[in-house]
Amino acid sequence: MQLTDTAFAKINLALHVRKRRADGYHELETLFAFAEDGDFLSAEPADTLTLSITGPFAEGLSIGPDNLVLRAAVALAQRAGIHAGAAFTLDKRLPIASGIGGGSADAAAALRLAARLWDLDNVRPMDVAAQIGADVPACVLSQTCIGTHLGDRLGQIDGSDLTGLPLLLVNPMLPCPTGPVFKAWDGVDRGPLDVAHWMTARNDLQPPALMLVPEIGAALDVLAKQPDNRLTRMSGSGATCFAIFETPGARDNAAAAIAHAHPDWWTLATRLR
């Protein structure tokens, strides 16, 4: 028996940083959404927990216990009080550390798969998600929602008007580590997130990310110049940028133009879930 799941790419449609806490973390308000595409994870019964990784972004990833897929499975088994195994295979299609929740989405998919594989009824994936990472609860849900606190406290929102919107993701393929981006935030609270007007909101991590990786600005500029573009913004702590388009044709034309002009960049033409 083999089970499969998609680790959907996470998009921060807006991200407001409210303050830096005494413990070094940051209070956030964010509007999460998810693309229809992402990494793919499969699992089948096994005596122990193992992980193999394939795909265009497999190189350099650990298959040991520090990988979020295995950490998630271990946390779920411990919470359930069971000693169970699973053989996971990850098809890594999203760039690593790119602001679209690749690792968190993989962990979330592992939680969903393990719960199904082990037929758990006494513990849910969401019960352990936050201990794996702040974005993991949203990724377990994988639907439009509001994140507060560290991004791990979720609020419901009707995201039906977002479903199916044409989406283009672009990454200049340069490292943009989360820690330095948060550290470079200027500490100014620019106000709360008004979810009803998210298109005029902001990503407070975009300015520090641009300072550290100026090429993000080039990606944003190229996206913003594409016809029928409704919104351009950076996701998470970067370096992936996104644009929402009026039509699938406009999105596909933009994807082709950007891939031709910047063949070394990563692009993904998809839709919001």
C-alpha positions as CSV (number, residue, x, y, z in Angstrom):
1,M,0.0,0.0,0.0
2,Q,1.4,3.3,-1.1
3,L,-0.1,6.6,-0.2
4,T,0.6,10.0,-1.8
5,D,0.1,13.6,-1.0
6,T,1.0,17.0,-2.4
7,A,3.1,19.5,-0.3
8,F,1.4,22.6,-1.6
9,A,3.5,25.7,-2.1
10,K,2.6,28.3,0.6
11,I,2.1,31.9,-0.5
12,N,2.0,34.9,1.9
13,L,-0.4,37.2,0.2
14,A,0.4,39.8,2.9
15,L,2.8,39.6,5.9
16,H,2.9,42.3,8.6
17,V,5.6,42.1,11.2
18,R,4.3,43.7,14.4
19,K,7.1,43.4,16.9
20,R,10.3,41.6,17.9
21,R,9.7,39.5,21.0
22,A,12.1,39.1,23.9
23,D,12.8,35.5,22.9
24,G,14.0,36.7,19.5
25,Y,11.0,35.6,17.5
26,H,8.6,38.0,15.8
27,E,4.9,38.6,16.1
28,L,3.3,38.3,12.7
29,E,0.0,38.8,11.0
30,T,-0.2,37.1,7.6
31,L,-2.7,36.0,5.0
32,F,-1.8,32.4,3.9
33,A,-2.8,31.0,0.6
34,F,-1.6,27.9,-1.3
35,A,-0.8,27.1,-4.9
36,E,-2.2,24.0,-6.6
37,D,1.3,22.6,-7.1
38,G,4.2,21.8,-4.9
39,D,6.4,18.9,-3.8
40,F,5.1,15.3,-3.9
41,L,5.4,12.9,-1.0
42,S,4.6,9.2,-0.9
43,A,4.7,6.8,2.0
44,E,4.4,3.0,2.4
45,P,4.5,0.7,5.3
46,A,8.0,-0.2,6.7
47,D,9.6,-1.4,9.9
48,T,11.5,1.9,10.4
49,L,11.3,5.5,9.3
50,T,13.3,6.2,6.1
51,L,13.4,8.9,3.5
52,S,14.6,9.1,-0.1
53,I,14.6,12.3,-2.1
54,T,14.3,12.7,-5.9
55,G,13.5,15.7,-8.1
56,P,15.2,18.8,-9.4
57,F,16.0,20.2,-5.9
58,A,17.0,17.0,-4.2
59,E,20.7,17.7,-4.2
60,G,22.2,18.6,-0.8
61,L,19.1,17.7,1.2
62,S,19.6,15.5,4.2
63,I,17.7,12.2,4.4
64,G,18.6,11.8,8.0
65,P,16.6,12.5,11.2
66,D,17.1,16.3,10.9
67,N,14.9,16.4,7.7
68,L,11.5,17.9,8.5
69,V,9.7,14.9,7.0
70,L,11.2,12.5,9.4
71,R,11.0,14.9,12.3
72,A,7.3,15.3,11.7
73,A,6.7,11.6,11.5
74,V,8.7,11.0,14.7
75,A,6.7,13.7,16.5
76,L,3.4,12.2,15.4
77,A,4.4,8.7,16.4
78,Q,5.6,9.9,19.8
79,R,2.4,11.8,20.5
80,A,0.3,8.8,19.4
81,G,2.4,6.5,21.6
82,I,3.2,4.1,18.9
83,H,6.4,2.5,17.3
84,A,5.6,2.6,13.6
85,G,7.7,2.9,10.5
86,A,7.2,4.4,7.1
87,A,9.2,4.6,3.9
88,F,8.9,8.2,2.6
89,T,9.9,9.3,-0.9
90,L,10.0,13.0,-1.5
91,D,9.9,14.4,-5.1
92,K,11.4,17.9,-4.4
93,R,10.2,20.4,-6.9
94,L,10.1,23.6,-5.0
95,P,13.4,25.6,-4.4
96,I,14.9,25.2,-1.0
97,A,14.6,28.1,1.6
98,S,12.6,30.2,-0.9
99,G,9.8,31.7,1.1
100,I,7.1,29.3,-0.1
101,G,7.2,26.9,2.7
102,G,8.8,24.0,1.0
103,G,10.2,22.3,4.1
104,S,7.1,23.1,6.2
105,A,4.8,21.9,3.4
106,D,6.8,18.6,3.2
107,A,6.5,18.2,7.0
108,A,2.7,18.8,6.8
109,A,2.3,16.3,4.0
110,A,4.3,13.8,6.1
111,L,1.9,14.3,9.0
112,R,-1.1,13.8,6.9
113,L,0.3,10.7,5.2
114,A,1.6,9.2,8.5
115,A,-1.8,9.7,10.1
116,R,-3.5,7.8,7.2
117,L,-0.8,5.1,7.0
118,W,-0.9,4.4,10.7
119,D,-4.7,4.8,10.9
120,L,-4.5,7.1,13.8
121,D,-7.7,8.1,15.7
122,N,-6.2,9.4,18.9
123,V,-4.0,12.1,17.6
124,R,-4.3,14.5,14.6
125,P,-1.5,16.1,12.5
126,M,-2.4,19.5,13.8
127,D,-1.7,18.3,17.4
128,V,2.0,18.3,16.7
129,A,2.3,20.7,13.7
130,A,3.4,23.8,15.6
131,Q,6.3,22.0,17.3
132,I,7.8,21.3,13.9
133,G,7.7,24.9,12.6
134,A,5.6,28.0,12.7
135,D,4.3,27.6,9.1
136,V,3.5,23.9,9.5
137,P,0.0,24.3,10.9
138,A,-1.0,26.4,8.0
139,C,0.6,23.9,5.6
140,V,-1.3,21.1,7.2
141,L,-4.5,23.0,6.5
142,S,-3.3,24.1,3.0
143,Q,-6.1,26.5,2.5
144,T,-6.5,30.2,2.7
145,C,-6.4,31.3,6.4
146,I,-5.1,34.1,8.7
147,G,-1.9,33.5,10.7
148,T,-1.1,35.4,13.9
149,H,1.3,35.1,16.9
150,L,4.3,33.4,15.1
151,G,2.1,32.6,12.2
152,D,1.1,29.4,13.9
153,R,-2.2,30.5,15.3
154,L,-4.8,30.2,12.5
155,G,-8.1,32.0,11.9
156,Q,-10.7,31.0,9.4
157,I,-11.4,33.2,6.3
158,D,-13.6,32.6,3.3
159,G,-11.0,32.3,0.5
160,S,-13.4,31.2,-2.2
161,D,-12.9,34.4,-4.2
162,L,-9.2,33.5,-4.5
163,T,-9.6,29.9,-5.7
164,G,-8.5,29.4,-9.2
165,L,-6.8,32.8,-9.7
166,P,-3.9,32.5,-12.1
167,L,-0.6,32.6,-10.2
168,L,3.0,32.8,-11.4
169,L,6.0,32.2,-9.0
170,V,9.5,33.4,-9.9
171,N,12.7,32.9,-8.0
172,P,16.1,34.3,-9.1
173,M,17.7,31.2,-7.6
174,L,19.8,33.0,-5.0
175,P,19.9,32.1,-1.3
176,C,17.8,34.3,1.0
177,P,18.0,32.7,4.5
178,T,15.1,33.5,6.8
179,G,17.1,34.4,9.9
180,P,19.2,37.2,8.4
181,V,16.0,38.7,6.7
182,F,14.2,38.9,10.0
183,K,17.3,40.3,11.7
184,A,17.5,43.0,9.1
185,W,13.9,44.1,9.7
186,D,14.0,47.7,10.9
187,G,11.7,47.1,13.9
188,V,9.0,49.6,12.9
189,D,5.4,48.4,13.4
190,R,3.6,49.8,10.4
191,G,0.2,48.7,11.6
192,P,-2.1,45.7,11.6
193,L,-3.2,43.7,8.6
194,D,-6.7,44.5,7.2
195,V,-7.5,41.2,5.6
196,A,-10.4,42.7,3.7
197,H,-7.9,45.0,1.8
198,W,-5.0,42.6,1.5
199,M,-4.2,43.7,-2.0
200,T,-3.1,47.1,-0.7
201,A,-1.3,45.5,2.3
202,R,2.4,44.7,2.3
203,N,5.1,42.2,3.1
204,D,7.3,43.8,5.8
205,L,10.1,41.4,5.0
206,Q,10.4,42.5,1.4
207,P,12.6,45.6,2.2
208,P,15.2,43.8,4.3
209,A,15.2,40.9,1.8
210,L,15.8,43.3,-1.1
211,M,18.7,44.8,0.9
212,L,20.3,41.4,1.3
213,V,19.4,40.0,-2.1
214,P,19.0,42.9,-4.6
215,E,18.1,40.5,-7.4
216,I,14.7,40.0,-5.7
217,G,14.0,43.6,-6.9
218,A,14.8,42.5,-10.5
219,A,12.3,39.7,-10.2
220,L,9.6,42.0,-8.8
221,D,10.2,44.5,-11.6
222,V,10.0,41.9,-14.3
223,L,6.7,40.6,-12.9
224,A,5.2,44.0,-12.4
225,K,5.8,44.9,-16.1
226,Q,3.8,41.9,-17.4
227,P,0.4,42.7,-19.0
228,D,-2.8,42.0,-17.0
229,N,-0.9,41.7,-13.7
230,R,-3.2,42.3,-10.8
231,L,-0.6,42.1,-8.0
232,T,3.1,41.6,-7.5
233,R,4.7,40.8,-4.2
234,M,7.4,38.7,-2.5
235,S,6.3,35.7,-0.5
236,G,7.5,35.0,3.1
237,S,11.1,36.0,3.6
238,G,12.0,35.5,-0.1
239,A,13.4,35.0,-2.5
240,T,10.3,33.8,-4.4
241,C,8.1,36.5,-5.8
242,F,4.6,36.0,-7.1
243,A,2.1,37.7,-9.4
244,I,-1.6,37.2,-9.7
245,F,-3.0,37.6,-13.3
246,E,-6.3,38.4,-14.8
247,T,-6.3,35.3,-17.0
248,P,-4.4,32.0,-17.4
249,G,-3.3,33.2,-20.9
250,A,-1.7,36.3,-19.4
251,R,0.0,34.2,-16.8
252,D,1.4,31.8,-19.3
253,N,2.6,34.5,-21.6
254,A,4.4,36.1,-18.7
255,A,5.9,32.8,-17.7
256,A,7.2,32.2,-21.2
257,A,8.6,35.7,-21.5
258,I,10.4,35.5,-18.2
259,A,11.8,32.1,-18.8
260,H,13.2,33.3,-22.1
261,A,14.7,36.4,-20.7
262,H,16.0,34.7,-17.5
263,P,16.6,31.0,-18.2
264,D,18.5,30.7,-14.9
265,W,15.5,31.7,-12.9
266,W,12.9,29.2,-11.5
267,T,9.3,29.8,-12.6
268,L,6.1,28.0,-11.8
269,A,2.8,28.8,-13.6
270,T,0.0,27.5,-11.3
271,R,-3.3,28.7,-9.6
272,L,-4.4,29.4,-6.1
273,R,-6.2,26.6,-4.4
